[in-house]
Amino acid sequence: MKMSYFAVAFIISWVVYFAYLFFIDRKLTKINRRFETK
Amino acid sequence: MRKVLLILSFIFLTGGWTICLLPGRVEPAVRNIIYVHVPSAITSLVCMVAVLIGSIQYLRTKKDKWDFFAAGSVEAGFIFATVLNITGCIFAKAEWEVWWTPSARLVSSATLWFLYTAYLILRSNTAGKLRKKVCAVTGIIASVDVPFVLISARFIRDIHQPGFSFETGWQYSGLAMLIAGSLLLASVWVLVRIRIFRIESKIYDYK
């Protein structure tokens, strides 16, 4: 399937954004756990 | 739960966009903006209903979690309301040669955006328990716009084409997947935001 550069950039940024949300949630869980133990 | 919602929203949005841009493609090309416009509209209205629920529950129970829920919903709803209005202007220019016209649906949608903005400005300029009470009352007043948007969309004739319908099942299913994906993404944003509010409040208590 032929794809434009714009489409490729969109797909990459789409995947990166969801990965970012996934990892930010993990980070928030770690921070929250630190407060729970203090 | 957040991770599950995130993965589901990714699946629905990716699948929806694949369907909408391949078998569900609408002609002319600019009309494909409806696949962004309609899910944003529905999600922004659902977020405002969530603000109403959170605000009423906060005033009733005085529990912070409801204030966090309302504020998180406002932030998510604000983004979708912005997308709604911008895509609406782009579509209006391409289809009807005007960026804006004072019809009921456009005015009520713009009002929705301004109400979200007003809540956010109010929230950032107040502090403590007063902030929570004032924001809760503002949230309840702001949600009065939701029936106006729905009534203007259903019953009042305006520049929007009456009786619009798709031609193929792919288009309907693509739109449905995008609506579901947008709602799931908004819920992920709200849950992450609530978590951030909780951590912030712990930091302030710890100090």
gemmi code that builds the backbone of each chain (N, CA, C; Angstrom):
import gemmi

chains = {
    "A": [
        ("MET", (0.841, -1.197, 0.000), (0.000, 0.000, 0.000), (0.878, 1.249, 0.000)),
        ("LYS", (0.664, 2.160, -0.967), (1.510, 3.351, -1.063), (1.060, 4.352, -0.011)),
        ("MET", (2.017, 4.900, 0.711), (1.656, 5.850, 1.769), (2.467, 7.110, 1.631)),
        ("SER", (1.845, 8.234, 1.943), (2.568, 9.499, 1.882), (3.408, 9.654, 3.155)),
        ("TYR", (4.361, 10.592, 3.101), (5.179, 10.869, 4.284), (4.302, 11.332, 5.443)),
        ("PHE", (3.268, 12.087, 5.112), (2.357, 12.582, 6.148), (1.688, 11.425, 6.877)),
        ("ALA", (1.244, 10.419, 6.101), (0.562, 9.267, 6.702), (1.525, 8.496, 7.608)),
        ("VAL", (2.763, 8.335, 7.158), (3.766, 7.607, 7.960), (4.036, 8.376, 9.246)),
        ("ALA", (4.204, 9.713, 9.133), (4.451, 10.549, 10.324), (3.274, 10.466, 11.288)),
        ("PHE", (2.062, 10.459, 10.733), (0.858, 10.389, 11.575), (0.824, 9.075, 12.340)),
        ("ILE", (1.088, 7.976, 11.647), (1.048, 6.660, 12.291), (2.107, 6.573, 13.393)),
        ("ILE", (3.318, 7.052, 13.090), (4.401, 6.996, 14.092), (4.027, 7.839, 15.314)),
        ("SER", (3.535, 9.057, 15.082), (3.193, 9.929, 16.214), (2.017, 9.349, 16.999)),
        ("TRP", (1.124, 8.668, 16.336), (-0.020, 8.008, 16.976), (0.464, 6.949, 17.965)),
        ("VAL", (1.358, 6.090, 17.479), (1.893, 5.011, 18.321), (2.710, 5.591, 19.474)),
        ("VAL", (3.518, 6.612, 19.169), (4.367, 7.243, 20.202), (3.491, 7.860, 21.287)),
        ("TYR", (2.394, 8.525, 20.880), (1.529, 9.179, 21.863), (0.903, 8.165, 22.822)),
        ("PHE", (0.428, 7.059, 22.269), (-0.191, 6.052, 23.141), (0.842, 5.390, 24.054)),
        ("ALA", (2.058, 5.185, 23.507), (3.134, 4.637, 24.347), (3.457, 5.618, 25.478)),
        ("TYR", (3.447, 6.920, 25.159), (3.707, 7.964, 26.154), (2.664, 7.914, 27.274)),
        ("LEU", (1.380, 7.776, 26.890), (0.314, 7.700, 27.904), (0.494, 6.463, 28.784)),
        ("PHE", (0.898, 5.367, 28.150), (1.092, 4.103, 28.865), (2.188, 4.255, 29.911)),
        ("PHE", (3.321, 4.867, 29.497), (4.457, 4.967, 30.422), (4.252, 6.050, 31.474)),
        ("ILE", (3.490, 7.092, 31.135), (3.253, 8.140, 32.130), (2.387, 7.584, 33.259)),
        ("ASP", (1.509, 6.653, 32.924), (0.676, 6.042, 33.949), (1.526, 5.201, 34.898)),
        ("ARG", (2.508, 4.488, 34.327), (3.426, 3.699, 35.159), (4.224, 4.595, 36.098)),
        ("LYS", (4.672, 5.742, 35.568), (5.448, 6.688, 36.371), (4.611, 7.224, 37.516)),
        ("LEU", (3.345, 7.571, 37.217), (2.449, 8.105, 38.246), (2.199, 7.047, 39.326)),
        ("THR", (2.086, 5.792, 38.934), (1.877, 4.715, 39.906), (3.081, 4.620, 40.848)),
        ("LYS", (4.294, 4.748, 40.289), (5.518, 4.678, 41.120), (5.562, 5.844, 42.110)),
        ("ILE", (5.216, 7.044, 41.612), (5.229, 8.231, 42.480), (4.204, 8.066, 43.599)),
        ("ASN", (3.024, 7.574, 43.239), (1.961, 7.381, 44.215), (2.378, 6.376, 45.292)),
        ("ARG", (3.079, 5.319, 44.855), (3.527, 4.292, 45.791), (4.532, 4.861, 46.774)),
        ("ARG", (5.359, 5.781, 46.309), (6.353, 6.403, 47.188), (5.656, 7.182, 48.305)),
        ("PHE", (4.548, 7.842, 47.979), (3.812, 8.585, 48.990), (3.075, 7.649, 49.939)),
        ("GLU", (2.658, 6.501, 49.428), (1.931, 5.548, 50.274), (2.831, 4.994, 51.368)),
        ("THR", (4.129, 4.784, 51.028), (5.040, 4.143, 51.991), (5.577, 5.139, 53.015)),
        ("LYS", (5.523, 6.457, 52.674), (6.098, 7.465, 53.612), (5.202, 7.697, 54.806)),
    ],
    "B": [
        ("MET", (-6.971, -0.851, 35.217), (-8.170, -0.338, 34.499), (-7.789, 0.716, 33.487)),
        ("ARG", (-6.880, 1.649, 33.898), (-6.449, 2.694, 32.957), (-5.751, 2.085, 31.753)),
        ("LYS", (-4.909, 1.084, 32.027), (-4.161, 0.465, 30.918), (-5.113, -0.244, 29.963)),
        ("VAL", (-6.106, -0.918, 30.533), (-7.083, -1.636, 29.691), (-7.836, -0.641, 28.816)),
        ("LEU", (-8.280, 0.474, 29.427), (-9.017, 1.495, 28.671), (-8.129, 2.084, 27.589)),
        ("LEU", (-6.847, 2.280, 27.912), (-5.921, 2.864, 26.939), (-5.743, 1.933, 25.741)),
        ("ILE", (-5.554, 0.640, 26.032), (-5.363, -0.330, 24.937), (-6.648, -0.418, 24.100)),
        ("LEU", (-7.794, -0.427, 24.765), (-9.067, -0.490, 24.035), (-9.258, 0.751, 23.165)),
        ("SER", (-8.923, 1.930, 23.724), (-9.102, 3.158, 22.939), (-8.171, 3.138, 21.732)),
        ("PHE", (-6.947, 2.620, 21.913), (-6.014, 2.519, 20.788), (-6.585, 1.614, 19.701)),
        ("ILE", (-7.132, 0.479, 20.118), (-7.693, -0.475, 19.146), (-8.874, 0.156, 18.407)),
        ("PHE", (-9.785, 0.770, 19.164), (-10.978, 1.359, 18.535), (-10.618, 2.510, 17.610)),
        ("LEU", (-9.717, 3.386, 18.068), (-9.379, 4.550, 17.236), (-8.595, 4.124, 15.998)),
        ("THR", (-7.640, 3.216, 16.171), (-6.858, 2.769, 15.010), (-7.764, 2.023, 14.028)),
        ("GLY", (-8.576, 1.101, 14.569), (-9.497, 0.363, 13.703), (-10.495, 1.270, 13.023)),
        ("GLY", (-11.043, 2.225, 13.788), (-12.004, 3.172, 13.235), (-11.402, 3.993, 12.114)),
        ("TRP", (-10.186, 4.516, 12.341), (-9.537, 5.327, 11.308), (-9.201, 4.497, 10.071)),
        ("THR", (-8.799, 3.245, 10.269), (-8.505, 2.385, 9.114), (-9.767, 2.177, 8.282)),
        ("ILE", (-10.891, 1.918, 8.980), (-12.157, 1.716, 8.260), (-12.588, 3.000, 7.565)),
        ("CYS", (-12.486, 4.126, 8.291), (-12.993, 5.387, 7.740), (-12.187, 5.861, 6.539)),
        ("LEU", (-10.890, 5.612, 6.539), (-10.066, 6.144, 5.454), (-9.905, 5.164, 4.300)),
        ("LEU", (-10.269, 3.917, 4.485), (-10.154, 2.948, 3.384), (-11.540, 2.584, 2.837)),
        ("PRO", (-12.254, 1.614, 3.375), (-13.551, 1.324, 2.762), (-14.628, 2.364, 3.050)),
        ("GLY", (-14.462, 3.104, 4.158), (-15.504, 4.057, 4.543), (-15.270, 5.475, 4.071)),
        ("ARG", (-14.379, 5.657, 3.120), (-14.017, 7.001, 2.665), (-15.221, 7.722, 2.045)),
        ("VAL", (-15.373, 9.000, 2.413), (-16.483, 9.812, 1.904), (-15.926, 10.743, 0.830)),
        ("GLU", (-16.737, 11.024, -0.193), (-16.314, 11.993, -1.215), (-17.216, 13.216, -1.141)),
        ("PRO", (-16.761, 14.465, -1.315), (-15.353, 14.839, -1.486), (-14.533, 14.662, -0.217)),
        ("ALA", (-13.227, 14.755, -0.346), (-12.306, 14.395, 0.740), (-12.548, 15.197, 2.012)),
        ("VAL", (-12.937, 16.474, 1.889), (-13.103, 17.319, 3.070), (-14.216, 16.802, 3.980)),
        ("ARG", (-15.161, 16.063, 3.433), (-16.276, 15.554, 4.258), (-15.818, 14.491, 5.245)),
        ("ASN", (-14.597, 13.951, 5.042), (-14.075, 12.972, 5.998), (-13.809, 13.595, 7.362)),
        ("ILE", (-13.852, 14.954, 7.413), (-13.660, 15.639, 8.691), (-14.789, 15.294, 9.666)),
        ("ILE", (-15.891, 14.773, 9.106), (-17.009, 14.393, 9.972), (-16.585, 13.283, 10.946)),
        ("TYR", (-15.589, 12.486, 10.560), (-15.105, 11.412, 11.420), (-14.327, 11.937, 12.626)),
        ("VAL", (-13.937, 13.190, 12.594), (-13.299, 13.837, 13.757), (-14.345, 14.678, 14.484)),
        ("HIS", (-15.186, 15.366, 13.695), (-16.136, 16.329, 14.226), (-17.200, 15.673, 15.111)),
        ("VAL", (-17.835, 14.622, 14.628), (-18.941, 13.998, 15.380), (-18.444, 13.318, 16.676)),
        ("PRO", (-17.365, 12.499, 16.631), (-16.890, 11.929, 17.899), (-16.478, 12.998, 18.908)),
        ("SER", (-15.865, 14.104, 18.431), (-15.485, 15.182, 19.351), (-16.712, 15.815, 19.981)),
        ("ALA", (-17.764, 16.000, 19.186), (-18.993, 16.611, 19.711), (-19.590, 15.733, 20.808)),
        ("ILE", (-19.726, 14.455, 20.513), (-20.338, 13.538, 21.483), (-19.494, 13.451, 22.749)),
        ("THR", (-18.180, 13.352, 22.575), (-17.302, 13.227, 23.745), (-17.322, 14.488, 24.594)),
        ("SER", (-17.345, 15.663, 23.966), (-17.362, 16.898, 24.756), (-18.665, 17.017, 25.542)),
        ("LEU", (-19.774, 16.563, 24.963), (-21.052, 16.599, 25.688), (-21.055, 15.598, 26.844)),
        ("VAL", (-20.520, 14.421, 26.596), (-20.449, 13.405, 27.664), (-19.566, 13.903, 28.805)),
        ("CYS", (-18.459, 14.570, 28.467), (-17.578, 15.135, 29.502), (-18.302, 16.188, 30.323)),
        ("MET", (-19.148, 16.983, 29.675), (-19.879, 18.004, 30.428), (-20.894, 17.341, 31.369)),
        ("VAL", (-21.494, 16.256, 30.939), (-22.413, 15.520, 31.828), (-21.623, 14.960, 33.018)),
        ("ALA", (-20.411, 14.488, 32.752), (-19.548, 13.996, 33.832), (-19.214, 15.122, 34.814)),
        ("VAL", (-19.004, 16.334, 34.278), (-18.741, 17.494, 35.145), (-19.952, 17.739, 36.038)),
        ("LEU", (-21.149, 17.639, 35.458), (-22.376, 17.849, 36.239), (-22.461, 16.842, 37.383)),
        ("ILE", (-22.200, 15.577, 37.058), (-22.285, 14.514, 38.076), (-21.245, 14.761, 39.167)),
        ("GLY", (-20.010, 15.054, 38.757), (-18.938, 15.299, 39.736), (-19.230, 16.496, 40.617)),
        ("SER", (-19.767, 17.552, 40.015), (-20.043, 18.775, 40.773), (-21.154, 18.556, 41.792)),
        ("ILE", (-22.227, 17.883, 41.360), (-23.344, 17.624, 42.285), (-22.867, 16.734, 43.430)),
        ("GLN", (-22.109, 15.700, 43.094), (-21.621, 14.777, 44.112), (-20.661, 15.457, 45.078)),
        ("TYR", (-19.841, 16.395, 44.582), (-18.940, 17.107, 45.491), (-19.733, 17.955, 46.473)),
        ("LEU", (-20.729, 18.692, 45.968), (-21.520, 19.552, 46.854), (-22.310, 18.721, 47.872)),
        ("ARG", (-22.671, 17.510, 47.457), (-23.443, 16.633, 48.347), (-22.567, 15.974, 49.411)),
        ("THR", (-21.390, 15.446, 48.982), (-20.577, 14.624, 49.889), (-19.330, 15.337, 50.420)),
        ("LYS", (-18.902, 16.435, 49.773), (-17.683, 17.190, 50.115), (-16.423, 16.306, 50.009)),
        ("LYS", (-16.470, 15.274, 49.199), (-15.288, 14.409, 49.019), (-14.465, 14.924, 47.831)),
        ("ASP", (-13.149, 15.012, 48.035), (-12.262, 15.571, 47.009), (-12.297, 14.790, 45.699)),
        ("LYS", (-12.507, 13.471, 45.780), (-12.450, 12.668, 44.554), (-13.441, 13.162, 43.493)),
        ("TRP", (-14.589, 13.679, 43.941), (-15.593, 14.183, 42.988), (-15.143, 15.488, 42.372)),
        ("ASP", (-14.456, 16.326, 43.143), (-13.902, 17.566, 42.599), (-12.836, 17.235, 41.547)),
        ("PHE", (-11.994, 16.243, 41.844), (-10.960, 15.822, 40.888), (-11.604, 15.281, 39.615)),
        ("PHE", (-12.677, 14.503, 39.793), (-13.384, 13.924, 38.647), (-13.953, 15.024, 37.753)),
        ("ALA", (-14.580, 16.035, 38.380), (-15.170, 17.137, 37.602), (-14.076, 17.920, 36.871)),
        ("ALA", (-13.003, 18.244, 37.591), (-11.929, 19.035, 36.975), (-11.238, 18.265, 35.855)),
        ("GLY", (-11.022, 16.966, 36.048), (-10.421, 16.146, 34.996), (-11.315, 16.072, 33.769)),
        ("SER", (-12.628, 15.955, 34.012), (-13.580, 15.897, 32.888), (-13.603, 17.208, 32.126)),
        ("VAL", (-13.458, 18.327, 32.843), (-13.428, 19.635, 32.167), (-12.218, 19.705, 31.241)),
        ("GLU", (-11.076, 19.250, 31.724), (-9.863, 19.335, 30.899), (-9.983, 18.475, 29.646)),
        ("ALA", (-10.513, 17.260, 29.803), (-10.696, 16.395, 28.632), (-11.745, 16.985, 27.685)),
        ("GLY", (-12.849, 17.441, 28.267), (-13.933, 18.006, 27.454), (-13.505, 19.256, 26.712)),
        ("PHE", (-12.621, 20.044, 27.325), (-12.129, 21.271, 26.697), (-11.393, 20.950, 25.394)),
        ("ILE", (-10.571, 19.907, 25.435), (-9.811, 19.535, 24.230), (-10.775, 19.107, 23.125)),
        ("PHE", (-11.747, 18.282, 23.479), (-12.696, 17.827, 22.455), (-13.579, 18.958, 21.954)),
        ("ALA", (-13.945, 19.897, 22.821), (-14.747, 21.045, 22.386), (-13.932, 21.930, 21.435)),
        ("THR", (-12.633, 22.057, 21.693), (-11.764, 22.834, 20.794), (-11.714, 22.174, 19.421)),
        ("VAL", (-11.509, 20.868, 19.417), (-11.461, 20.130, 18.143), (-12.804, 20.259, 17.425)),
        ("LEU", (-13.898, 20.163, 18.178), (-15.248, 20.290, 17.598), (-15.404, 21.609, 16.862)),
        ("ASN", (-15.034, 22.705, 17.538), (-15.237, 24.023, 16.939), (-14.300, 24.280, 15.765)),
        ("ILE", (-13.048, 23.858, 15.887), (-12.096, 24.089, 14.786), (-12.478, 23.264, 13.555)),
        ("THR", (-12.778, 21.984, 13.756), (-13.164, 21.159, 12.605), (-14.478, 21.644, 12.012)),
        ("GLY", (-15.365, 22.152, 12.874), (-16.621, 22.716, 12.378), (-16.383, 23.899, 11.464)),
        ("CYS", (-15.470, 24.801, 11.867), (-15.151, 25.985, 11.045), (-14.539, 25.562, 9.705)),
        ("ILE", (-13.627, 24.575, 9.754), (-12.971, 24.131, 8.517), (-14.003, 23.519, 7.568)),
        ("PHE", (-14.877, 22.677, 8.122), (-15.917, 22.036, 7.312), (-16.885, 23.071, 6.739)),
        ("ALA", (-17.256, 24.067, 7.576), (-18.188, 25.104, 7.135), (-17.608, 25.908, 5.972)),
        ("LYS", (-16.323, 26.222, 6.061), (-15.685, 26.989, 4.988), (-15.644, 26.186, 3.697)),
        ("ALA", (-15.299, 24.899, 3.807), (-15.192, 24.066, 2.615), (-16.559, 23.784, 1.998)),
        ("GLU", (-17.552, 23.589, 2.842), (-18.864, 23.168, 2.355), (-19.785, 24.332, 2.030)),
        ("TRP", (-19.817, 25.343, 2.908), (-20.799, 26.430, 2.775), (-20.178, 27.813, 2.572)),
        ("GLU", (-18.874, 27.854, 2.356), (-18.161, 29.105, 2.031), (-18.174, 30.131, 3.165)),
        ("VAL", (-18.485, 29.757, 4.388), (-18.409, 30.678, 5.531), (-17.646, 29.991, 6.661)),
        ("TRP", (-16.795, 30.768, 7.356), (-16.093, 30.205, 8.519), (-17.062, 30.046, 9.680)),
        ("TRP", (-18.016, 30.952, 9.760), (-18.904, 30.984, 10.920), (-20.236, 31.606, 10.529)),
        ("THR", (-21.321, 31.123, 11.118), (-22.628, 31.752, 10.961), (-23.379, 31.591, 12.281)),
        ("PRO", (-24.132, 32.636, 12.685), (-24.775, 32.544, 14.013), (-26.022, 31.670, 14.033)),
        ("SER", (-25.839, 30.380, 13.760), (-26.978, 29.463, 13.858), (-26.972, 28.832, 15.251)),
        ("ALA", (-28.096, 28.224, 15.617), (-28.274, 27.719, 16.990), (-27.203, 26.699, 17.366)),
        ("ARG", (-26.926, 25.767, 16.452), (-25.992, 24.694, 16.782), (-24.571, 25.204, 16.952)),
        ("LEU", (-24.172, 26.129, 16.065), (-22.811, 26.667, 16.146), (-22.635, 27.518, 17.392)),
        ("VAL", (-23.660, 28.333, 17.695), (-23.563, 29.203, 18.869), (-23.543, 28.364, 20.150)),
        ("SER", (-24.384, 27.345, 20.224), (-24.401, 26.528, 21.450), (-23.103, 25.731, 21.604)),
        ("SER", (-22.516, 25.296, 20.506), (-21.233, 24.572, 20.578), (-20.107, 25.511, 21.003)),
        ("ALA", (-20.128, 26.749, 20.477), (-19.114, 27.725, 20.877), (-19.273, 28.089, 22.348)),
        ("THR", (-20.532, 28.198, 22.783), (-20.813, 28.497, 24.192), (-20.259, 27.401, 25.084)),
        ("LEU", (-20.389, 26.155, 24.628), (-19.833, 25.014, 25.378), (-18.332, 25.204, 25.602)),
        ("TRP", (-17.632, 25.619, 24.523), (-16.186, 25.843, 24.640), (-15.878, 26.959, 25.628)),
        ("PHE", (-16.656, 28.060, 25.536), (-16.421, 29.183, 26.450), (-16.697, 28.803, 27.906)),
        ("LEU", (-17.691, 27.940, 28.117), (-17.999, 27.505, 29.480), (-16.868, 26.651, 30.053)),
        ("TYR", (-16.315, 25.778, 29.205), (-15.150, 24.997, 29.646), (-13.997, 25.931, 30.012)),
        ("THR", (-13.771, 26.924, 29.155), (-12.668, 27.874, 29.399), (-12.894, 28.621, 30.700)),
        ("ALA", (-14.141, 29.048, 30.921), (-14.458, 29.804, 32.139), (-14.169, 28.968, 33.389)),
        ("TYR", (-14.528, 27.695, 33.342), (-14.252, 26.800, 34.475), (-12.760, 26.712, 34.741)),
        ("LEU", (-11.978, 26.541, 33.664), (-10.524, 26.393, 33.829), (-9.891, 27.672, 34.376)),
        ("ILE", (-10.352, 28.821, 33.891), (-9.810, 30.099, 34.379), (-10.162, 30.274, 35.856)),
        ("LEU", (-11.419, 29.952, 36.185), (-11.868, 30.083, 37.574), (-11.064, 29.156, 38.490)),
        ("ARG", (-10.816, 27.949, 38.015), (-10.097, 26.972, 38.826), (-8.664, 27.425, 39.099)),
        ("SER", (-8.038, 28.031, 38.099), (-6.640, 28.433, 38.292), (-6.517, 29.715, 39.107)),
        ("ASN", (-7.619, 30.460, 39.277), (-7.540, 31.718, 40.013), (-8.141, 31.663, 41.410)),
        ("THR", (-8.537, 30.479, 41.847), (-9.026, 30.329, 43.216), (-8.221, 29.220, 43.872)),
        ("ALA", (-8.359, 29.088, 45.190), (-7.564, 28.086, 45.906), (-8.362, 27.497, 47.055)),
        ("GLY", (-7.959, 26.304, 47.453), (-8.499, 25.686, 48.662), (-9.932, 25.206, 48.513)),
        ("LYS", (-10.657, 25.198, 49.642), (-12.043, 24.711, 49.657), (-12.951, 25.621, 48.834)),
        ("LEU", (-12.656, 26.937, 48.839), (-13.458, 27.882, 48.060), (-13.423, 27.498, 46.587)),
        ("ARG", (-12.208, 27.114, 46.107), (-12.067, 26.734, 44.698), (-12.986, 25.573, 44.373)),
        ("LYS", (-12.999, 24.578, 45.237), (-13.785, 23.372, 44.960), (-15.276, 23.699, 44.918)),
        ("LYS", (-15.732, 24.539, 45.858), (-17.165, 24.877, 45.904), (-17.546, 25.701, 44.678)),
        ("VAL", (-16.722, 26.724, 44.391), (-17.022, 27.626, 43.266), (-17.005, 26.857, 41.950)),
        ("CYS", (-16.028, 25.994, 41.798), (-15.934, 25.199, 40.559), (-17.101, 24.228, 40.435)),
        ("ALA", (-17.539, 23.674, 41.546), (-18.677, 22.755, 41.499), (-19.940, 23.499, 41.043)),
        ("VAL", (-20.158, 24.686, 41.599), (-21.332, 25.467, 41.195), (-21.214, 25.858, 39.717)),
        ("THR", (-20.019, 26.267, 39.314), (-19.797, 26.637, 37.905), (-20.049, 25.443, 36.990)),
        ("GLY", (-19.610, 24.273, 37.409), (-19.819, 23.069, 36.610), (-21.292, 22.767, 36.399)),
        ("ILE", (-22.089, 22.967, 37.448), (-23.527, 22.708, 37.339), (-24.166, 23.715, 36.382)),
        ("ILE", (-23.784, 24.981, 36.511), (-24.352, 26.016, 35.628), (-23.911, 25.762, 34.181)),
        ("ALA", (-22.640, 25.391, 33.999), (-22.118, 25.168, 32.636), (-22.842, 24.017, 31.939)),
        ("SER", (-23.230, 23.004, 32.691), (-23.867, 21.837, 32.067), (-25.265, 22.148, 31.547)),
        ("VAL", (-25.801, 23.330, 31.858), (-27.110, 23.733, 31.320), (-27.043, 23.845, 29.796)),
        ("ASP", (-25.837, 24.059, 29.225), (-25.698, 24.201, 27.769), (-25.920, 22.885, 27.031)),
        ("VAL", (-25.741, 21.768, 27.710), (-25.822, 20.458, 27.028), (-27.191, 20.243, 26.367)),
        ("PRO", (-28.317, 20.449, 27.062), (-29.603, 20.279, 26.368), (-29.786, 21.244, 25.207)),
        ("PHE", (-29.211, 22.452, 25.308), (-29.320, 23.407, 24.188), (-28.608, 22.860, 22.951)),
        ("VAL", (-27.425, 22.274, 23.151), (-26.693, 21.707, 22.010), (-27.495, 20.564, 21.395)),
        ("LEU", (-28.041, 19.699, 22.251), (-28.784, 18.536, 21.750), (-30.066, 18.971, 21.020)),
        ("ILE", (-30.780, 19.934, 21.594), (-32.030, 20.403, 20.968), (-31.719, 21.088, 19.641)),
        ("SER", (-30.643, 21.901, 19.617), (-30.309, 22.609, 18.375), (-29.884, 21.622, 17.297)),
        ("ALA", (-29.245, 20.501, 17.711), (-28.819, 19.509, 16.719), (-29.998, 18.726, 16.168)),
        ("ARG", (-30.977, 18.466, 17.022), (-32.090, 17.592, 16.623), (-33.251, 18.322, 15.980)),
        ("PHE", (-33.640, 19.472, 16.569), (-34.942, 20.053, 16.230), (-34.886, 21.387, 15.505)),
        ("ILE", (-33.755, 22.078, 15.556), (-33.725, 23.413, 14.952), (-32.997, 23.321, 13.617)),
        ("ARG", (-33.642, 23.823, 12.597), (-33.024, 23.840, 11.262), (-31.944, 24.909, 11.237)),
        ("ASP", (-30.792, 24.520, 10.693), (-29.762, 25.546, 10.509), (-28.932, 25.203, 9.280)),
        ("ILE", (-27.731, 25.770, 9.208), (-26.922, 25.622, 8.000), (-26.505, 24.161, 7.765)),
        ("HIS", (-26.528, 23.345, 8.809), (-26.203, 21.925, 8.636), (-27.230, 21.272, 7.724)),
        ("GLN", (-26.755, 20.366, 6.895), (-27.622, 19.666, 5.953), (-28.599, 18.774, 6.717)),
        ("PRO", (-29.924, 18.956, 6.509), (-30.879, 18.123, 7.264), (-30.892, 16.689, 6.725)),
        ("GLY", (-31.115, 15.737, 7.607), (-31.263, 14.341, 7.202), (-30.009, 13.755, 6.558)),
        ("PHE", (-28.848, 14.112, 7.089), (-27.599, 13.557, 6.549), (-27.509, 12.065, 6.861)),
        ("SER", (-27.049, 11.267, 5.884), (-26.853, 9.836, 6.158), (-25.691, 9.318, 5.324)),
        ("PHE", (-25.074, 8.254, 5.808), (-23.995, 7.600, 5.080), (-24.577, 6.662, 4.032)),
        ("GLU", (-23.660, 6.186, 3.159), (-24.116, 5.305, 2.079), (-23.846, 3.832, 2.373)),
        ("THR", (-22.730, 3.564, 3.074), (-22.364, 2.151, 3.298), (-22.272, 1.848, 4.786)),
        ("GLY", (-22.355, 0.577, 5.109), (-22.229, 0.110, 6.492), (-20.859, 0.376, 7.066)),
        ("TRP", (-19.826, 0.368, 6.202), (-18.455, 0.643, 6.660), (-18.382, 2.022, 7.311)),
        ("GLN", (-19.048, 2.986, 6.703), (-18.985, 4.357, 7.204), (-19.631, 4.459, 8.585)),
        ("TYR", (-20.785, 3.811, 8.739), (-21.449, 3.827, 10.048), (-20.590, 3.136, 11.104)),
        ("SER", (-20.050, 1.964, 10.744), (-19.261, 1.216, 11.741), (-17.960, 1.948, 12.068)),
        ("GLY", (-17.360, 2.588, 11.057), (-16.144, 3.367, 11.312), (-16.419, 4.503, 12.264)),
        ("LEU", (-17.528, 5.225, 12.024), (-17.896, 6.340, 12.899), (-18.179, 5.849, 14.313)),
        ("ALA", (-18.888, 4.724, 14.416), (-19.204, 4.177, 15.740), (-17.924, 3.807, 16.499)),
        ("MET", (-16.961, 3.224, 15.778), (-15.688, 2.858, 16.433), (-14.935, 4.098, 16.892)),
        ("LEU", (-14.992, 5.151, 16.077), (-14.285, 6.382, 16.450), (-14.958, 7.055, 17.646)),
        ("ILE", (-16.285, 6.999, 17.711), (-16.989, 7.578, 18.860), (-16.595, 6.809, 20.129)),
        ("ALA", (-16.618, 5.475, 20.029), (-16.242, 4.648, 21.185), (-14.793, 4.915, 21.591)),
        ("GLY", (-13.901, 4.989, 20.596), (-12.487, 5.239, 20.876), (-12.251, 6.587, 21.530)),
        ("SER", (-12.976, 7.623, 21.067), (-12.838, 8.966, 21.653), (-13.320, 8.969, 23.099)),
        ("LEU", (-14.435, 8.295, 23.363), (-14.954, 8.239, 24.733), (-13.975, 7.510, 25.648)),
        ("LEU", (-13.390, 6.419, 25.130), (-12.409, 5.675, 25.930), (-11.159, 6.512, 26.183)),
        ("LEU", (-10.708, 7.244, 25.158), (-9.518, 8.094, 25.320), (-9.786, 9.195, 26.336)),
        ("ALA", (-10.983, 9.794, 26.276), (-11.342, 10.831, 27.250), (-11.347, 10.250, 28.659)),
        ("SER", (-11.845, 9.025, 28.805), (-11.877, 8.414, 30.139), (-10.456, 8.137, 30.646)),
        ("VAL", (-9.546, 7.754, 29.747), (-8.141, 7.554, 30.151), (-7.559, 8.877, 30.640)),
        ("TRP", (-7.795, 9.950, 29.873), (-7.292, 11.266, 30.270), (-7.822, 11.672, 31.638)),
        ("VAL", (-9.117, 11.446, 31.854), (-9.735, 11.840, 33.124), (-9.108, 11.029, 34.274)),
        ("LEU", (-8.933, 9.734, 34.079), (-8.372, 8.891, 35.143), (-6.917, 9.272, 35.450)),
        ("VAL", (-6.139, 9.550, 34.412), (-4.747, 9.968, 34.631), (-4.727, 11.313, 35.362)),
        ("ARG", (-5.608, 12.207, 34.972), (-5.667, 13.533, 35.590), (-6.080, 13.428, 37.062)),
        ("ILE", (-7.019, 12.539, 37.364), (-7.438, 12.344, 38.761), (-6.246, 11.863, 39.586)),
        ("ARG", (-5.472, 10.971, 38.984), (-4.277, 10.462, 39.678), (-3.296, 11.599, 39.973)),
        ("ILE", (-3.120, 12.475, 39.004), (-2.206, 13.610, 39.198), (-2.740, 14.541, 40.287)),
        ("PHE", (-4.045, 14.792, 40.297), (-4.651, 15.632, 41.345), (-4.418, 15.010, 42.723)),
        ("ARG", (-4.580, 13.685, 42.802), (-4.408, 12.991, 44.104), (-2.981, 13.145, 44.600)),
        ("ILE", (-2.019, 12.975, 43.673), (-0.606, 13.099, 44.059), (-0.309, 14.533, 44.490)),
        ("GLU", (-0.852, 15.495, 43.759), (-0.669, 16.915, 44.131), (-1.207, 17.183, 45.523)),
        ("SER", (-2.382, 16.654, 45.810), (-2.975, 16.923, 47.130), (-2.147, 16.263, 48.227)),
        ("LYS", (-1.546, 15.114, 47.931), (-0.677, 14.463, 48.924), (0.577, 15.294, 49.163)),
        ("ILE", (1.106, 15.889, 48.090), (2.291, 16.742, 48.214), (1.966, 17.931, 49.112)),
        ("TYR", (0.795, 18.528, 48.902), (0.442, 19.703, 49.711), (0.201, 19.298, 51.161)),
        ("ASP", (-0.400, 18.115, 51.380), (-0.619, 17.641, 52.755), (0.716, 17.341, 53.426)),
        ("TYR", (1.646, 16.766, 52.641), (2.954, 16.375, 53.178), (3.736, 17.595, 53.617)),
        ("LYS", (3.613, 18.694, 52.837), (4.283, 19.956, 53.191), (3.680, 20.494, 54.480)),
    ],
}
model = gemmi.Model(1)
for chain_id, residues in chains.items():
    chain = gemmi.Chain(chain_id)
    for i, (resn, *xyz) in enumerate(residues, 1):
        res = gemmi.Residue()
        res.name, res.seqid = resn, gemmi.SeqId(i, " ")
        for name, pos in zip(("N", "CA", "C"), xyz):
            atom = gemmi.Atom()
            atom.name, atom.element = name, gemmi.Element(name[0])
            atom.pos, atom.b_iso = gemmi.Position(*pos), 0.0
            res.add_atom(atom)
        chain.add_residue(res)
    model.add_chain(chain)
structure = gemmi.Structure()
structure.add_model(model)
structure.setup_entities()
